[in-house]
Amino acid sequence: MDSLTQIVLGAAVGEAVLGKKIGNKAMLYGAIAGTIPDLDTFASFYTDTVTGLELHRGFTHSVLFSVLFAPIFAWLVTRFEKYKDFKGWCWLFFLAFVTHPILDAHTTWGTQLFWPLENRLAFKTIFVVDPLYTVPFLVFLILTMFQKKTDPKRRKYNNLGLILSSSYLALTFALKSAAFYQFKKQLEEQNIAYTEIETKPSPLNTILWTANVETKNAYYIGHYSFFDTKPIKFSKYTKNHHLLGDLLNNTKVQRMIAISKGWYTVDIYNDNLYFNDLRFGTLSMNYKAHDFVFSYKINTYENGTIVFEEKPKNRAQAKKLLADLWKRIKGN
């Protein structure tokens, strides 16, 4: 999830653990702890693209990280804070650390919650930025912040924020199931024989859903809003995996395929080879759009080195996506 959401969650968890003891300082330390797992993003500045993607939401987003580093941070804080309850600080840091990846596990990218196991836990029920989750949570956190630490209203407001946000997360599973049913129904009615379907929410909401559908030689991408009145239109994208040729056996290419979970197409533009990660769809709601959110140019050098270079995105594309998104949410 986005940094603001993780700060709010961490602050609320910190408050739940030590708010009654140390007041707003519990929120402060919880907020700091809630952002620490995302420090793995700095790895992208010192590694190649593929390695950076592999490290993202890896060790720092695991239960093991939470177990190992909670007592370390607790010990550090007790060195200079007046409140010396080591056990209390341990619980604050552990819960703030571990709730971060648990929340991230609901997104499309997922997390290696059980690192060093390679499997990523990804429920794909919420987008990385969702105002319906964050805004009410933030409002209750602010209300909590302005209460005295011994005031019963303080715990009441904080608990309401935690309960409301958690209830919304639970609701997203039901919404995902309902959307999945509609996608499956439409595929059958349109006689599209498929081998796998994956559904996920579109940006900023859980009203409009996207489905990635795999067939023998192609992938289909479709969008469904709970306000739709017409059949779903599926865009077809030929796999073109054969375009990789001998590169298919390259270790780095295999790693990239593993990162995409096999949901990828290959295209040639201006004599350049591109690897498209289909899990995050396109930057447009238009039918058969080809501007994928994550597309990588494959650079091949004479010494055999392979380098993946992410295709840059611009503000104009983002503005267009937001406009398309709002229009599509209202139904087809």
LINVEN-V302116 format. One record per residue. N is the residue number from 1. SS is DSSP state (~ for helix, > for strand, _ for the rest). PHI is phi in whole degrees, -180 to 180 (NA if undefined). NEAR is the number of other C-alpha atoms within 12 Angstrom. Layout:
BEGIN
n->N ss->SS phi->PHI near->NEAR
n->N ss->SS phi->PHI near->NEAR
END
This chain:
BEGIN
n->1 ss->_ phi->NA near->38
n->2 ss->_ phi->-67 near->25
n->3 ss->~ phi->-61 near->26
n->4 ss->~ phi->-60 near->25
n->5 ss->~ phi->-62 near->32
n->6 ss->~ phi->-68 near->38
n->7 ss->~ phi->-65 near->34
n->8 ss->~ phi->-63 near->43
n->9 ss->~ phi->-62 near->50
n->10 ss->~ phi->-61 near->43
n->11 ss->~ phi->-64 near->45
n->12 ss->~ phi->-66 near->52
n->13 ss->~ phi->-67 near->42
n->14 ss->~ phi->-60 near->45
n->15 ss->~ phi->-63 near->45
n->16 ss->~ phi->-63 near->39
n->17 ss->~ phi->-84 near->33
n->18 ss->~ phi->-127 near->36
n->19 ss->~ phi->-57 near->37
n->20 ss->~ phi->-69 near->27
n->21 ss->~ phi->-91 near->25
n->22 ss->~ phi->-125 near->27
n->23 ss->_ phi->67 near->29
n->24 ss->~ phi->-66 near->32
n->25 ss->~ phi->-62 near->28
n->26 ss->~ phi->-64 near->36
n->27 ss->~ phi->-65 near->38
n->28 ss->~ phi->-60 near->29
n->29 ss->~ phi->-69 near->41
n->30 ss->~ phi->-65 near->43
n->31 ss->~ phi->-64 near->34
n->32 ss->~ phi->-63 near->31
n->33 ss->~ phi->-62 near->44
n->34 ss->~ phi->-69 near->44
n->35 ss->~ phi->-99 near->33
n->36 ss->~ phi->-58 near->34
n->37 ss->~ phi->-57 near->44
n->38 ss->~ phi->-80 near->31
n->39 ss->~ phi->-66 near->22
n->40 ss->~ phi->-66 near->25
n->41 ss->~ phi->-65 near->25
n->42 ss->~ phi->-67 near->20
n->43 ss->~ phi->-61 near->22
n->44 ss->~ phi->-65 near->19
n->45 ss->~ phi->-79 near->16
n->46 ss->_ phi->-120 near->13
n->47 ss->_ phi->-130 near->18
n->48 ss->_ phi->-75 near->21
n->49 ss->~ phi->-58 near->32
n->50 ss->~ phi->-64 near->31
n->51 ss->~ phi->-64 near->27
n->52 ss->~ phi->-61 near->24
n->53 ss->~ phi->-67 near->29
n->54 ss->~ phi->-67 near->31
n->55 ss->~ phi->-77 near->33
n->56 ss->_ phi->-62 near->33
n->57 ss->_ phi->58 near->45
n->58 ss->_ phi->-102 near->36
n->59 ss->~ phi->-55 near->34
n->60 ss->~ phi->-69 near->37
n->61 ss->~ phi->-107 near->42
n->62 ss->_ phi->-113 near->40
n->63 ss->~ phi->-63 near->30
n->64 ss->~ phi->-60 near->23
n->65 ss->~ phi->-58 near->33
n->66 ss->~ phi->-61 near->35
n->67 ss->~ phi->-68 near->25
n->68 ss->~ phi->-74 near->20
n->69 ss->~ phi->-95 near->30
n->70 ss->~ phi->-58 near->34
n->71 ss->~ phi->-66 near->25
n->72 ss->~ phi->-67 near->21
n->73 ss->~ phi->-67 near->32
n->74 ss->~ phi->-62 near->30
n->75 ss->~ phi->-63 near->23
n->76 ss->~ phi->-61 near->17
n->77 ss->~ phi->-67 near->26
n->78 ss->~ phi->-69 near->19
n->79 ss->~ phi->-70 near->15
n->80 ss->~ phi->-127 near->11
n->81 ss->_ phi->-87 near->18
n->82 ss->_ phi->-68 near->13
n->83 ss->_ phi->-78 near->21
n->84 ss->_ phi->-107 near->19
n->85 ss->_ phi->-71 near->21
n->86 ss->~ phi->-60 near->23
n->87 ss->~ phi->-62 near->21
n->88 ss->~ phi->-63 near->29
n->89 ss->~ phi->-65 near->39
n->90 ss->~ phi->-59 near->33
n->91 ss->~ phi->-65 near->33
n->92 ss->~ phi->-60 near->44
n->93 ss->~ phi->-69 near->47
n->94 ss->~ phi->-61 near->38
n->95 ss->~ phi->-69 near->38
n->96 ss->~ phi->-69 near->47
n->97 ss->~ phi->-66 near->47
n->98 ss->~ phi->-76 near->41
n->99 ss->~ phi->-70 near->42
n->100 ss->~ phi->-60 near->47
n->101 ss->~ phi->-68 near->46
n->102 ss->~ phi->-63 near->34
n->103 ss->~ phi->-66 near->47
n->104 ss->~ phi->-61 near->42
n->105 ss->_ phi->-65 near->32
n->106 ss->_ phi->-83 near->35
n->107 ss->_ phi->-91 near->37
n->108 ss->_ phi->-69 near->35
n->109 ss->_ phi->-70 near->34
n->110 ss->_ phi->75 near->37
n->111 ss->> phi->-143 near->41
n->112 ss->_ phi->-88 near->32
n->113 ss->_ phi->-59 near->34
n->114 ss->_ phi->-108 near->26
n->115 ss->_ phi->-49 near->23
n->116 ss->_ phi->-86 near->19
n->117 ss->_ phi->-63 near->15
n->118 ss->_ phi->-78 near->20
n->119 ss->_ phi->-64 near->21
n->120 ss->_ phi->-98 near->34
n->121 ss->> phi->-89 near->27
n->122 ss->_ phi->-141 near->27
n->123 ss->_ phi->-80 near->29
n->124 ss->_ phi->57 near->38
n->125 ss->_ phi->-113 near->45
n->126 ss->_ phi->-147 near->44
n->127 ss->_ phi->-79 near->39
n->128 ss->_ phi->-64 near->32
n->129 ss->_ phi->-129 near->27
n->130 ss->_ phi->-140 near->31
n->131 ss->~ phi->-57 near->23
n->132 ss->~ phi->-66 near->28
n->133 ss->~ phi->-84 near->38
n->134 ss->~ phi->-80 near->35
n->135 ss->~ phi->-62 near->22
n->136 ss->~ phi->-61 near->27
n->137 ss->~ phi->-59 near->36
n->138 ss->~ phi->-65 near->30
n->139 ss->~ phi->-60 near->24
n->140 ss->~ phi->-67 near->32
n->141 ss->~ phi->-67 near->41
n->142 ss->~ phi->-65 near->22
n->143 ss->~ phi->-61 near->24
n->144 ss->~ phi->-63 near->36
n->145 ss->~ phi->-59 near->32
n->146 ss->_ phi->-94 near->20
n->147 ss->_ phi->-101 near->23
n->148 ss->_ phi->-66 near->18
n->149 ss->_ phi->-64 near->26
n->150 ss->_ phi->-97 near->19
n->151 ss->_ phi->-75 near->19
n->152 ss->~ phi->-57 near->15
n->153 ss->~ phi->-63 near->20
n->154 ss->~ phi->-61 near->30
n->155 ss->~ phi->-66 near->33
n->156 ss->~ phi->-61 near->26
n->157 ss->~ phi->-64 near->29
n->158 ss->~ phi->-65 near->41
n->159 ss->~ phi->-63 near->28
n->160 ss->~ phi->-62 near->24
n->161 ss->~ phi->-63 near->34
n->162 ss->~ phi->-66 near->33
n->163 ss->~ phi->-67 near->23
n->164 ss->~ phi->-64 near->26
n->165 ss->~ phi->-67 near->32
n->166 ss->~ phi->-67 near->24
n->167 ss->~ phi->-65 near->19
n->168 ss->~ phi->-64 near->28
n->169 ss->~ phi->-59 near->30
n->170 ss->~ phi->-64 near->20
n->171 ss->~ phi->-62 near->21
n->172 ss->~ phi->-62 near->33
n->173 ss->~ phi->-67 near->24
n->174 ss->~ phi->-68 near->19
n->175 ss->~ phi->-65 near->28
n->176 ss->~ phi->-62 near->35
n->177 ss->~ phi->-63 near->24
n->178 ss->~ phi->-65 near->25
n->179 ss->~ phi->-66 near->35
n->180 ss->~ phi->-58 near->34
n->181 ss->~ phi->-61 near->21
n->182 ss->~ phi->-67 near->30
n->183 ss->~ phi->-62 near->37
n->184 ss->~ phi->-61 near->30
n->185 ss->~ phi->-62 near->19
n->186 ss->~ phi->-67 near->25
n->187 ss->~ phi->-63 near->29
n->188 ss->~ phi->-68 near->15
n->189 ss->~ phi->-68 near->14
n->190 ss->_ phi->-94 near->15
n->191 ss->_ phi->56 near->12
n->192 ss->_ phi->-98 near->25
n->193 ss->_ phi->-81 near->21
n->194 ss->_ phi->-126 near->23
n->195 ss->_ phi->-110 near->17
n->196 ss->> phi->-157 near->23
n->197 ss->> phi->-130 near->28
n->198 ss->> phi->-128 near->36
n->199 ss->> phi->-116 near->43
n->200 ss->> phi->-156 near->46
n->201 ss->> phi->-75 near->43
n->202 ss->_ phi->-80 near->42
n->203 ss->_ phi->-55 near->39
n->204 ss->_ phi->72 near->28
n->205 ss->_ phi->-160 near->32
n->206 ss->_ phi->-127 near->40
n->207 ss->_ phi->-97 near->34
n->208 ss->> phi->-101 near->40
n->209 ss->> phi->-118 near->44
n->210 ss->> phi->-121 near->45
n->211 ss->> phi->-122 near->43
n->212 ss->> phi->-101 near->41
n->213 ss->> phi->-122 near->39
n->214 ss->> phi->-101 near->32
n->215 ss->_ phi->-121 near->22
n->216 ss->_ phi->-61 near->18
n->217 ss->_ phi->-118 near->19
n->218 ss->> phi->-152 near->27
n->219 ss->> phi->-117 near->37
n->220 ss->> phi->-119 near->40
n->221 ss->> phi->-124 near->42
n->222 ss->> phi->-133 near->44
n->223 ss->> phi->-124 near->47
n->224 ss->> phi->-136 near->42
n->225 ss->> phi->-108 near->36
n->226 ss->_ phi->-67 near->29
n->227 ss->_ phi->-101 near->20
n->228 ss->_ phi->-66 near->21
n->229 ss->_ phi->-124 near->14
n->230 ss->_ phi->-117 near->14
n->231 ss->_ phi->-60 near->23
n->232 ss->_ phi->-73 near->33
n->233 ss->_ phi->-99 near->26
n->234 ss->> phi->-102 near->30
n->235 ss->> phi->-87 near->27
n->236 ss->> phi->-101 near->25
n->237 ss->> phi->-130 near->34
n->238 ss->> phi->-65 near->26
n->239 ss->_ phi->-63 near->27
n->240 ss->_ phi->56 near->23
n->241 ss->~ phi->-63 near->29
n->242 ss->~ phi->-65 near->17
n->243 ss->~ phi->-65 near->20
n->244 ss->~ phi->-70 near->26
n->245 ss->~ phi->56 near->13
n->246 ss->~ phi->-69 near->14
n->247 ss->~ phi->-63 near->26
n->248 ss->~ phi->-59 near->22
n->249 ss->~ phi->-91 near->16
n->250 ss->_ phi->-70 near->19
n->251 ss->~ phi->-59 near->18
n->252 ss->~ phi->-68 near->26
n->253 ss->~ phi->-65 near->34
n->254 ss->~ phi->-63 near->21
n->255 ss->~ phi->-65 near->24
n->256 ss->~ phi->-67 near->36
n->257 ss->~ phi->-63 near->31
n->258 ss->~ phi->-64 near->22
n->259 ss->~ phi->-62 near->33
n->260 ss->_ phi->-80 near->29
n->261 ss->_ phi->59 near->25
n->262 ss->_ phi->85 near->25
n->263 ss->_ phi->-91 near->35
n->264 ss->> phi->-149 near->39
n->265 ss->> phi->-124 near->37
n->266 ss->> phi->-126 near->35
n->267 ss->> phi->-134 near->28
n->268 ss->> phi->-120 near->20
n->269 ss->> phi->-128 near->15
n->270 ss->_ phi->50 near->8
n->271 ss->_ phi->66 near->11
n->272 ss->> phi->-109 near->19
n->273 ss->> phi->-93 near->30
n->274 ss->> phi->-123 near->34
n->275 ss->> phi->-106 near->41
n->276 ss->> phi->-108 near->40
n->277 ss->> phi->-86 near->35
n->278 ss->> phi->-81 near->44
n->279 ss->> phi->-61 near->38
n->280 ss->> phi->-109 near->34
n->281 ss->> phi->69 near->43
n->282 ss->> phi->-114 near->36
n->283 ss->_ phi->-89 near->32
n->284 ss->_ phi->-149 near->32
n->285 ss->_ phi->-91 near->37
n->286 ss->_ phi->-67 near->25
n->287 ss->_ phi->-63 near->23
n->288 ss->_ phi->61 near->22
n->289 ss->_ phi->-63 near->23
n->290 ss->_ phi->-119 near->27
n->291 ss->_ phi->-88 near->30
n->292 ss->> phi->-68 near->33
n->293 ss->> phi->-60 near->28
n->294 ss->> phi->-124 near->31
n->295 ss->> phi->-129 near->34
n->296 ss->> phi->-126 near->35
n->297 ss->> phi->-76 near->27
n->298 ss->> phi->-96 near->33
n->299 ss->> phi->-95 near->25
n->300 ss->> phi->-114 near->21
n->301 ss->_ phi->-108 near->10
n->302 ss->_ phi->-59 near->8
n->303 ss->_ phi->-81 near->8
n->304 ss->_ phi->93 near->13
n->305 ss->_ phi->-71 near->16
n->306 ss->> phi->-115 near->27
n->307 ss->> phi->-128 near->28
n->308 ss->> phi->-93 near->31
n->309 ss->> phi->-118 near->23
n->310 ss->> phi->-67 near->24
n->311 ss->_ phi->-71 near->23
n->312 ss->_ phi->-68 near->17
n->313 ss->_ phi->-115 near->19
n->314 ss->_ phi->-129 near->13
n->315 ss->~ phi->-63 near->11
n->316 ss->~ phi->-61 near->13
n->317 ss->~ phi->-66 near->21
n->318 ss->~ phi->-65 near->20
n->319 ss->~ phi->-64 near->15
n->320 ss->~ phi->-66 near->20
n->321 ss->~ phi->-63 near->29
n->322 ss->~ phi->-63 near->21
n->323 ss->~ phi->-66 near->19
n->324 ss->~ phi->-62 near->26
n->325 ss->~ phi->-62 near->33
n->326 ss->~ phi->-62 near->22
n->327 ss->~ phi->-66 near->19
n->328 ss->~ phi->-74 near->31
n->329 ss->~ phi->-58 near->29
n->330 ss->_ phi->-73 near->19
n->331 ss->_ phi->110 near->21
n->332 ss->_ phi->-97 near->24
END
